[in-house]
Amino acid sequence: MSRGVLVTGASAGLGRAVAQAFAERGDRVAVHYNSNHTEARRTVESLSGQGHALIQGDVATDARRIADAAEEALGGVDVLVNNAAVVTTTENAHPVAGSDLGHWQQVWRHTVAVNLLGAADVSYCVARHMIDRGAGGRIVNVGSRGAFRGEPDHPAYGATKAALHSLGQSLAISLAPHGIAVASVAPGFIATERVADWLTGDRGDALRAQSPFGRVARPEEIAEAIVYLAGPGSSWASGAILDLNGASYLRT
């Protein structure tokens, strides 16, 4: 049976792969984006099947509008994938020893607004629609291994991903009586267009060497896990945080 799936931050990279994976299974997908309309449109055009939609908005400020638009366009959102995030770049690195206070504060506030508060607000709005319809549903959060191993040059990223994992576990408990299961994935480094330059030269060699497989993840591999956690038979995984890092970081 076709489901309505909202994927935030789906204009490219992992979000695009997730949208494609759901569409290949016959689901209707709302492709959310903030600013890159051209790439978001390409994502929609790449999807198999019909009934897909394009949703624009900033998760930090437009959560209700995004959730309402997806609910209307899809005839109900059954699955939410919280993928939109401020990712780590050279420009937003903010190690304590190498940053002034103004840069530190700017990166922290922007990262918290998107990675944590935005995901929380979208989750709230989508979950309320699910509850009102009495239909149950699934929420999958895209976290990071950085939540566990630390991100010394990007502490705001690591902290917000850890908080996102915790949010997912809290929601897993509170939303279970409504038939809504919530889980998270914690990927390691993923080869996407945005970080292609990170995989060149010595830095690329070092990143690949983190895993005993000698490579980094493909977006499709992470998307497959997200599709599983959003599946009809995955309710017993609610509250789980699934490590997807090719044994590059092992939690004890």
GIZI-V669442 format. One line per field, one symbol per residue. ss: DSSP state (2 for helix, 1 for strand, 0 for the rest). psi: psi as a letter, one per 40 degrees, with the letter a starting at -180 (. if undefined). Layout:
ss->???
psi->???
This chain:
ss->000111100000222222222222000111111000222222222200000011110000002222222222220000111100000000000002220022222222222222222222222222222222200011111100022220000022222222222222222222222201111111100110222222202222222220000000112222222222200000222000111100000000
psi->hhihhhhifedabdddddddddddeeihhhhiiddgdddddddddehiaieiihhiihddefdddddddddddefhhdhhhgdhihihiddeifideeiidddddddddddddddcddddddddddddddddefeaaihhhhbideddeigdegddddddddddddddddddddedeefhihiiigiahhhiddfddeeiadddddddedheefiiiidddddddddddeideedeeheihhhgeffehhi.
